[in-house]
Amino acid sequence: MPERPALGIRRAWLAWTAAAVFFFYAFVLRVSPSVMVGELMAEFQVGGAVFGTLSSLYFYTYAPLQLPAGMLMDRYGPRLLISVAVALAALGAALFALAPTLETAYLARLLIGFGSGFSFVGALTVTTQLFPPERFALLAGLVQGLGILGGIAGQAPLGVAVEGMGWRGAVGVLAAAGAVLAIGAWLSIRDRVGSSGSSSPMAGLRLVAANRETWLCAAFGLAMTAPMLAFGGLWAVPFVMTVHGIERAAAGSLASLLFLGWGIGAPVNGWLSDRLGHRKVLMLALGLTATFAMAAIVGLRGLSLAATGLLFFVNGLASCVMILAFASVREHNPPGTTGAAYGLVNTFVVGSGAIFQPLVGWLLDLGWDGAMVGGARVYAEETYRTALWTLPAISAVGVLAALMMKEPRRP
């Protein structure tokens, strides 16, 4: 492995922070439609399936980009790629804020997803280049935790902004923030000497793809992430509003507990797995916990707001164990293939949003009874519960994938 650069520790942390804040920003953009459901459905006169597609288009460019992004990071380094990617995401946000038609909004979400597609792999690459392997799981967990804080910011706080300035004004502010972040990333991130010019990125990809453990890590990551992206990231707010009869700001605050669990659990799980020297046992135990918590949210009736909030938090605290899929895939593959390994796993992780956001919307439309409020479709509680049973089901698939894994070698 090439030597790390002679960078001061403060310079390394500054670069890491810029990359991690990009993931925070990408997460805000990812979940932002969840607090604009009624406004966007009324603005563009669409139902749940079309709205789910509009939101999930983010993932249709984000997910396929993960493999190329990882290989490009190995080849060219993260500085230029991250800086340009942030600028593209900000441009997409500006276009979304100004979108006069549904087609323009589609294009904007695709552009936002394309720029954001470099965020997590870029942050992992910076972590790999600037810090020792024994700190990777903790720092990757911290990156994920900061991203989840973006998910929280994209719920209740953004919901307040939407109420105050409208959805177009709120997204416009996000676009301006992205422009500032792009400049900051360029000024702070430096590429590791010898990090570019990989002679055979396709050979590395073939090694990663030929490894059975890579695919099990990818399946686990997808299964643990799907409830957060499809439920917490889009359908949790209207579900809570329907079940508990509360206003959007309060529902957004409750849904934010799922992201709070992720934000706390990701670095803790990374640190704990490093301390214990085991990945698989945590993946199994927390995967089962996440599955049961999601099943309780969907299946148990008459829950109080406090009980619902606790289940949201527990689901987030447990399902963020997906971060160990990245630590495991790194340890199951040769050092020179980390970019490709991260990219392949993250393709499945974010691909879960592209699959399950519109799938839940489609199932909601199937059960729709024709009710509308303010030009937007309104779904019954039972319709939500039926559609959302897909999420504990996929979580159970993740537990099976973890059960089939081998304990990875330690660095």
GUMAR-52464 format. One record per atom (N, C-alpha, C): x, y, z negated. Coordinates in steps of 0.001 Angstrom, whole numbers, plus 500000, padded with zeros to 6 digits. Each point is the difference from the previous one (the first is absolute). Layout:
! residues N
XYZ/...
This chain:
! residues 411
500858498802500000/499142501198500000/500887501237500000/499657501037500824/500807501203500004/500029500658498638/501115500696499712/500114500664498709/499044501185499921/499589500316498792/499157501163499807/500824501263500110/499388501113500379/500743501229500172/500474500562498668/500994500841500107/500509500648498793/499122501205499673/498769499745499701/499060501057499641/499902500084498486/499872501218499471/499772500157498584/498651499423499629/499846499667498723/498756499379499562/498829500952500177/500256501303499807/498910500959500191/499569500075501462/500979499938500905/499669499997501427/499194498753500360/500388498850499446/499273498770500284/498553500086499499/499829500521498773/498647500113499464/499172501021500770/500627501063500491/499285501003500786/499491499387501298/500864499224500675/499585499332501227/498880499003499724/500150499228498933/498965499019499646/498677500697499696/500064501119499294/498780500724499648/499285500514501244/500748500547500942/499374500491501234/499303498871500747/500656498839500091/499396498861500691/498769499502499252/500076499952498667/498869499526499210/498821500969500070/500285501311500015/498927500988500114/499308499886501351/500710499617501035/499363499743501289/498957498890499867/500319498955499248/499017498932499801/498802500511499206/500255500869499007/498916500652499268/499083500749500968/500588500792500875/499242500796500972/499217499095500950/500651498948500476/499329499079500906/498794499346499326/500109499750498711/498899499370499276/498833500964499835/500284501279499732/498926500982499928/499226500015501318/500718500042501114/499352500006501307/499233498696500244/500543498905499508/499376498689500218/498616499930499384/499880500451498739/498737499825499276/499076501200500116/500453501078500610/499216501235500016/498573499848500527/499724499143501007/498598499885500449/499037499500498932/500508499362498938/499105499427498995/499223501053499227/500503501247499956/499270501065499311/499299500927500996/499917499555501246/499328500778501039/498966499152500734/499571498920499374/499138499035500691/498749500676500547/499244500659499131/498758500621500448/500224501084501021/501014500862499750/500278501097500920/500395499507501390/500879499018500056/500472499520501294/498910499223500746/499225499190499272/498917499267500658/498955500962500549/499720501069499248/499036500987500484/500587500843501127/501275500390499875/500648500842501006/500011499324501367/500351498709500009/500145499290501268/498829499066500305/498980500001499116/498781499225500214/500307498524500254/500655499362499017/500400498601500129/499542499223498783/500002498664500109/499675499105498906/501248499439499348/499784499017499125/501095499454499224/501072499328500831/499600499255501036/500981499281500818/500899500977500738/499415501035500607/500799500975500735/500867500810499042/499418500378498849/500799500741499029/501161499150499484/499740498720499728/501079499112499575/501088499907501048/499601499987501280/500984499978501082/500796501295500030/499321501150499845/500692501291499983/501068500022498915/499653499584498803/500966499982498911/501130499012500269/499653498816500496/500988498934500153/500910500185501199/499700500937500909/500895500241501131/501399500388499525/500084500567498833/501296500256499357/500860498743500032/499391498869499675/500744498749499907/500290499379501369/499238500378501007/500197499404501325/501285500482500658/500492501176499608/501338500400500437/501039499716498911/499617500133498750/500923499762498888/500474498548499995/499068499067500062/500363498587499844/500914499476501106/499680500192501304/500892499465501043/501362500674500023/500108501173499380/501257500738500012/501004499461498992/499571499165499069/500886499627498906/501245499241500454/499847499048500906/501177499293500496/500943500923500757/499499500762500992/500903500941500672/500624501011499045/499218500469499021/500535500982499049/501156499412499206/499843498759499530/501084499367499259/501247499827500832/499826499582501241/501148499807500887/500656501330500362/499182501045500196/500551501318500291/500753500561498800/499496499748498797/500707500444498798/501373499338499923/500073498704500301/501280499307499992/500946500560501064/499427500397501120/500801500442501138/500464501449499875/499094500898499635/500291501431500055/500066500694498634/499567499343498957/499993500632498692/498720500773499752/499708500325498725/498691500546499652/499848501518500144/501075500773500076/499856501460499921/499136500566501128/500392499788501238/499257500538501138/498613499381500091/499925498691499815/498726499302500150/498975500476498976/500408500130498745/499061500443498965/499569501440500250/500937500878500343/499669501411500192/499003500187501132/500249499350501136/499089500112501141/498652499356499679/500030498886499284/498758499294499678/499096500847499106/500579500693499005/499187500871499149/499353501096500840/500770500576500922/499465501056500856/498840499494500853/500102498785500509/498919499432500806/498743499760499159/500179499511498784/498844499796499123/499315501324499695/500795501056499757/499430501320499735/499264500536501224/500556499767501187/499332500416501242/498669499284500151/499974498707499675/498745499248500061/498968500544499029/500432500401498802/499076500575499023/499415501313500512/500854500819500631/499510501264500561/498972499738501093/500259499012500846/499063499668501072/498684499488499432/500062499206498930/498787499484499370/499175501143499415/500679500960499377/499292501135499395/499262500825501045/500501500008501227/499413500807501065/499118499192500955/499898498681499774/499353499107500971/498565500423500319/499700500314501274/498635500368500365/499122498795500318/500617498857500291/499255498807500395/500538498782499273/499211498930500031/500430498747499389/501256499474500685/500095500141501303/501159499500500738/501283500718499566/499899501311499766/501168500736499515/500383499542498597/499006499736499158/500272499491498660/500665498626500068/499561499162500928/500659498710500214/501486500201500314/500279500890500948/501389500252500400/500819500505498822/499399500877499198/500710500560498849/500357498914498990/499060499111499704/500288498928499045/501081499055500532/499999499758501297/501056499186500594/501364500665499834/500061501320500214/501260500720499864/500458500044498549/499063500199499081/500343499971498569/500587498642499627/499368498922500473/500495498664499708/501365499744500597/500233500529501221/501305499811500657/501110500650499186/499805501272499613/501028500662499206/500196499334498655/498895499657499346/500074499378498673/500614498614500049/500028499389501182/500533498650500138/501465499868499632/500728501112499951/501412499956499617/500212500221498508/498924500239499245/500159500455498620/500531498924499064/499312498866499894/500398498999499011/501288499294500403/500095499598501266/501232499357500469/501171500970499880/499759501290500280/501058500990499848/500461500123498562/499062500024499065/500368500093498589/500759498759499540/499576498820500457/500727498772499645/501399499991500598/500143500540501218/501319500063500633/500926500924499228/499508501169499602/500810500910499191/500397499325498693/499065499288499383/500294499286498752/501085498954500218/499874499230501084/500981498956500304/501374500589500251/500058501138500693/501288500593500366/500718500656498816/499248500580499081/500620500851498989/500073499392498600/499343498867499769/499967499437498648/500326498505500043/500522499449498902/500401498585499973/498795499062500050/500197498758500487/498891499051500155/499248499712498709/500698499979498872/499340499652498739/499015501077499531/499998501149500661/499046501055499651/498884500113501038/500029499134501008/499065500174501111/498547499832499585/499662498949499256/498601499748499650/499429501147499166/500787500513499061/499536501122499189/499776501246500851/500988500340500858/499885501208500803/498917499871501071/499858498803500569/498908499782500946/498656500153499294/499929499521498759/498783500183499219/499715501459499711/501057500777499746/499822501429499780/499517500701501266/500521499582501157/499503500545501271/498514499704500138/499628498743499746/498591499624500094/499170500781498983/500539500164498799/499273500753498986/499765501442500407/501007500631500596/499828501374500469/498986500050501134/500027498991500862/498985499945501047/498601499899499427/499857499212498960/498686499846499384/499549501289499336/500938500778499473/499629501324499512/499405500834501134/500507499772501215/499392500645501156/498572499530500214/499762498706499735/498633499490500092/499088500650498981/500534500260498797/499216500685498972/499733501442500423/501034500660500513/499836501384500450/499000500091501149/499926498942500792/499071499984501121/498586499623499615/499752499782498707/498660499662499523/499380501215499306/499999500033498686/499312501076499276/500534501397500332/501331500252499965/500467501358500313/499637500451501411/500184499111500982/499631500368501363/498496500161500128/499247499181499254/498547500149500005/499571501377499527/500689500527498978/499705501355499517/500318501019501086/501123499795500702/500369500917501084/498971499967501121/499503498810500325/498972499881501038/498735500746499587/499631499869498739/498819500708499513/500194501518500085/501240500460499745/500246501429499939/500226500665501332/500694499320500924/500362500639501265/499538499240501232/499236498909499793/499553499203501124/501074499012500429/499592498981500738/500966498969500353/501053500517500973/499626500916500882/500981500524500962/501066500840499286/499581500825499073/500960500819499267/500952499162499171/499470498960499332/500840499143499167/501044499269500824/499603499481501163/500958499290500858/501012500980500593/499585501232500255/500937501008500472/501110500281499007/499665500033498720/501012500182498958/500979498825500005/499494498787500185/500882498830500081/500966500114501179/499525500532501114/500867500179501168/501142500958499690/499694501108499335/501035500975499641/501022499395499041/499534499207499038/500914499352499057/500945499046500718/499507499310501019/500844499091500760/501108500716500753/499714501183500517/501031500768500704/501144500367499055/499664500383498784/501024500323499002/500814498756499643/499333498869499853/500678498758499637/500963499545501096/499631500196501260/500878499605501107/501325500749499931/499955501292499710/501222500789499863/500823499514498807/499316499723498883/500698499514498820/500690498667500223/499358499107500752/500600498693500279/501268500149500830/499970500860501004/501174500196500848/501182500552499191/499717500899499072/501064500627499221/500584499085498932/499224499034499521/500450499210498847/500503498608500337/499486499367501037/500373498614500302/501251499976500858/500936499140499657/501197499753500792/500097498510500278/500409499652501218/500134498588500359/501288499430499437/499959498734499649/501192499308499519/500983499815501150/501254500244499736/501021499751501013/499993498526500371/499920499727501303/499966498622500464/498630499385499991/498939500818499724/498652499431499934/499342499898501356/500545500678501015/499405499951501324/500844499162500934/499441499744501151/500723499260501008/499984498507499815/498943499447499455/499874498558499847/500113499321501348/500838498988500101/500309499412501306/498910499087500520/499234499378499129/499005499044500480/498766500005499104/499160501061500091/498810500037499156/499018498876500305/499928499570501251/499079498918500357/500431498676499386/501311499803499870/500479498772499361/499564499970498534/500093501156499343/499535500076498618/498517499733499896/499233500533500925/498557499780499992/499675498518500187/500745499335500876/499752498567500213/500277499202498726/501058500379499280/500297499306498742/498874500185498986/499518501218499885/498927500300499053/498726499257500372/499646500023501283/498755499386500451/500039498476499924/501194499416500051/500124498538499938/499926499473498566/499987500884499033/500028499616498592/498572499862499465/499617498819499586/498660499745499462/499671500919498830/500979500280499154/499759500823498824/499612501433500375/500520500479501126/499628501338500455/498495500093500197/499413498999500631/498566500031500308/499155499841498736/500487499228499037/499277499888498733/500032501326499235/501149500680500025/500086501321499378/499042500974500686/499931499923501324/499112500885500751/498538499728499656/499626498718499908/498621499654499657/499645500461498594/500934499839499071/499760500453498628/499822501510499951/500874500720500699/499901501452500015/498683500489500571/499557499387501097/498703500365500593/498867499760499024/499981498837499388/498875499623499144/499896500871498755/501138500370499420/499964500826498797/499682501458500312/500301500436501215/499808501410500357/498609500283500546/499344499018500596/498705500229500649/498969500656499082/499817499564498740/499009500681499153/500325501465499747/501285500320499852/500367501394499764/499720500866501227/500372499521501187/499823500808501205/498543500064500443/499302498873499946/498614499983500485/499015500490498955/500227499658498739/499079500391498932/500419501331499391/501165500018499336/500459501242499392/500209501104501008/500477499642501195/500318500995501000/498826500502500812/498838499347499919/498881500458500824/498636499795499359/499655498771499601/498621499695499641/499696500053498510/501013500174499143/499741499998498555/499141501182499569/500272501191500530/499259501192499578/498509499871500316/499602499704501255/498560499856500238/499382498814499264/500772498922499776/499510498859499231/499662500419498576/500910500707499344/499775500439498620/498856501005499939/499932500893500966/498898500967500038/498655499287500084/499947498936500805/498750499253500180/499652499183498767/500964499278499458/499742499093498875/499694500764498720/500748501085499753/499867500713498724/499238501317500112/499669500428501223/499227501213500175/500699501252499523/501319500100500244/500768501164499560/500468500806501209/500463501219499748/500444500876501072/501361499570500530/500341500545501181/501213499573500687/501263500273499186/500106501171499375/501212500314499239/500215498994498872/498924499643499302/500100499020498914/500339498619500548/499389499644501131/500296498703500619/501449499947500472/500499501124500538/501394500053500415/500949499841498829/499650500583498871/500825499847498792/500039498549499548/498852499327500051/499942498597499599/500823499138500964/499835500243501301/500751499232500996/501503500238499858/500382501176499535/501419500310499834/500668499100498972/499214499375499116/500586499092499013/500649498789500661/499471499582501149/500628498903500731/501398500412500449/500111501226500520/501305500494500438/500921500259498814/499426500433498875/500810500188498801/500628498683499565/499216498907500059/500542498684499678/501142499629500919/499838500270501292/501075499744500958/501234500828499663/499774501287499727/501123500891499745/500815499604498779/499335499508498978/500697499544498796/500606498620500217/499225499122500608/500416498605500095/501134499733500969/500085500752501104/501018499701501012/501422500090499446/500410501110499373/501355500016499439/500174499054498822/498954499830499191/500103499086498857/500193498561500484/499234499601501010/500140498643500519/501361499781500650/500492501026500711/501336499887500584/501060499844498928/499925500839498961/500965499911498895/499898498666499286/498756499546499751/499806498760499259/500525498798500773/499778499986501313/500484498864500790/501521499975500027/500642501169500014/501457500042499916/500497499480498651/499303500379498941/500398499578498664/499807498501499790/498859499467500485/499705498592499799/500799499095500920/500411500550501140/500697499169500982/499072499125500802/498696500290499972/499022499213500740/499041500929500751/499700499644501224/498995500731500768/498680499211500037/500100498711500299/498817499204500301/499014499930498850/500488499826498770/499081499851498872/499168501267499801/500604501165500216/499248501246499889/499010500146501150/500409499590501186/499110500089501159/498759499130499800/500183498836499427/498864499113499744/499102500543498889/500600500368498878/499202500442498849/499227501282500312/500678500979500588/499338501264500285/499076499893501209/500329499117500937/499094499778501125/498657499438499547/500049499058499073/498756499453499438/499222501069499235/500713500810499225/499329501072499255/499302500967500941/500681500385501082/499405500922500974/498768499402500652/500055498712500308/498864499329500643/498777500005499095/500194499642498739/498868499956499067/499447501394499709/500883500997499909/499527501363499746/499157500511501157/500431499739501239/499230500440501162/498672499270500073/500001498712499692/498759499231500004/499029500529498953/500523500425498851/499137500551498954/499398501329500433/500787500838500658/499490501288500494/498841499784500960/500172499043500893/498982499751501028/498806499240499443/500241499019499139/498948499068499631/499245500291498719/500635500685499046/499329500238498718/499096501219500081/498767499833499529/499021501090500046/499808500585498614/499538501233499959/499730500644498730/501223500445499241/501152500085500678/501213500447499323/499894501482499657/500526500368498850/500073501412499648/501078500677500832/500004501329499994/501058500734500698/501366499670499413/500068499849498669/501274499681499352/500503498629500432/499109499006500044/500400498655500414/500425499980501459/499269500722500846/500356500074501423/501370500642500163/500229501090499285/501293500662500072/501134499109499538/499762499217498943/501024499086499506/500334498943501040/498981499469500668/500235498995501045/500761500600501177/499665501241500366/500753500680501051/501476500075499619/500263500426498761/501376500154499544/500737498660499980/499335498953499489/500629498676499927/500292499463501398/499067500204500924/500240499542501370/501223500690500594/500111501315499798/501167500712500509/501281499565499330/499955499842498674/501177499601499233/500528498643500457/499081499103500386/500401498652500407/500331499906501487/499169500588500855/500191499817501444/501228500720500533/500545500968499230/501228500656500437/501193499060499941/499789498776499551/501053498979500057/500425499736501442/499237500527500972/500405499890501404/501402500557500239/500485500912499120/501331500563500183/501062498907499957/499705498897499299/500963498901499923/500103499238501317/499041500190500894/500128499402501327/501214500577500723/500284501289499794/501157500629500643/501303499571499337/500005499925498663/501193499510499319/500286498551500393/498942499195500106/500173498588500333/500482499820501437/499416500752500935/500390499816501399/501437500458500213/500439500995499237/501405500400500077/500908498878499544/499615499320498935/500832498951499427/499924498693500774/498980499839500832/499865498791500812/500653500128501373/500537501205500328/500566500228501323/501399500588499893/500824499863501060/501371500522499965/500029501513499829/501053500559499384/500073501436499727/499835500882501235/500514499582501142/499938500834501188/498640500075500654/499006499326499441/498683499961500625/498931500698499154/500418500827499034/499028500565499060/498963500880500684/500414500823500971/499041500870500667/498896499218500692/500402498966500729/499014499168500683/499109499271498996/500585499519498900/499217499287498984/498974500920499352/500420501200499594/499064500960499422/498894500344500998/500407500226501251/499026500389501010/498960498937500255/500428498729500061/499039498931500264/499009499870498845/500500500004498781/499098499874498847/499052501194499939/500534501194500231/499150501186499896/498977500074501131/500277499352501123/498992499902501057/498749499307499477/500190498934499268/498870499273499429/499356500780498859/500835500652499184/499477500754498857/499039501088500465/500449500850500904/499124501087500447/498963499511501000/500303498875500667/499007499422500896/498741499569499272/500127499761498691/498810499645499228/498975501124500023/500457501250500021/499075501123500094/499315500051501345/500768499734501057/499433500009501351/498936498917500166/500131498906499270/499036498904500099/498798500224499091/500265500310498734/498926499946499005/499193501286499866/500565501150500331/499180501217499958/498832499908500987/500252499715501294/498862499884500911/499167498750499773/500620498903499503/499230498790499738/498930500258498951/500380500673498914/499017500336498966/498930500935500578/500425500986500805/499036500895500629/499031499275500908/500514499034500755/499145499212500903/498984499184499205/500446499404498894/499090499225499156/498955500905499343/500401501223499642/499029500953499466/498933500333501037/500415500214501222/499026500305501056/499047498825500243/500533498778499866/499140498824500174/498876499978498974/500297500453498778/499000499967498938/499250501307499800/500242500987500865/499392501328499841/498486499928500171/499264500672499113/498537499963500033/499381501211500696/500843500833500625/499495501156500733/499983501295499220/500390499996498721/499968501210499181/501099500966500426/499654501303500007/500962501049500348/499791501193499082/501109500688499688/499957501233499210/500939501001500651/499473501153500386/500834501028500617/500648499566501283/499354499114500744/500537499526501265/500984498858499891/500260499525498779/500951498905499796/499265498760499497/500452498840500416/499411498753499536/500281499786498511/499018499449499325/500121499681498574/499750498509499836/500881499327499289/499913498552499859/499564499623498589/499237498938499910/499498499532498710/501108499308499210/499803499930498692/500988499357499131/500269498562500432/498953499249500282/500172498603500388/500787499874501295/499815500943500914/500743499985501261/501487500213499740/500310500938499107/501407500198499635/500605498738499405/499289499376499087/500558498821499321/500258498869500990/499080499787500913/500172498931500995/501225500263500870/500140501239500466/501125500335500875/501335499898499273/500023500383498741/501258500075499257/500491498653499494/499200498939500104/500475498669499590/501168499522500860/500204500639501163/501161499639500821/501323500283499283/499991500925499032/501253500423499368/500527499029498950/499177499507499056/500539498944499128/500335498731500773/499304499771501116/500308498811500805/501410500079500574/500374501170500563/501351500109500568/501056500016498901/499658500534498817/500943499954498878/500327498558499614/499000499129500045/500231498587499688/500936499353501014/499908500424501258/500930499502501021/501434500383499646/500178501203499457/501332500424499582/500570499140498892/499157499587499068/500450499116498928/500496498680500576/499297499483500989/500433498757500653/501353500187500685/500208501149500637/501283500265500644/501126500024498974/499767500634498850/501019500040498949/500308498601499471/498967499182499906/500182498643499514/500906499194500926/499962500281501295/500793499273500988/501433500518500120/500302501151499416/501330500599500125/501060499252499187/501238500156500428/501137499612499198/500463501203499188/500574499730498821/500572501101499224/501191500548500780/500015501322500322/501096500522500817/501326500012499253/501094499929500801/501327500134499401/500174501432499527/500753500197498947/500252501327499463/501246500581500636/500038501355500167/501184500622500600/501217499842499093/
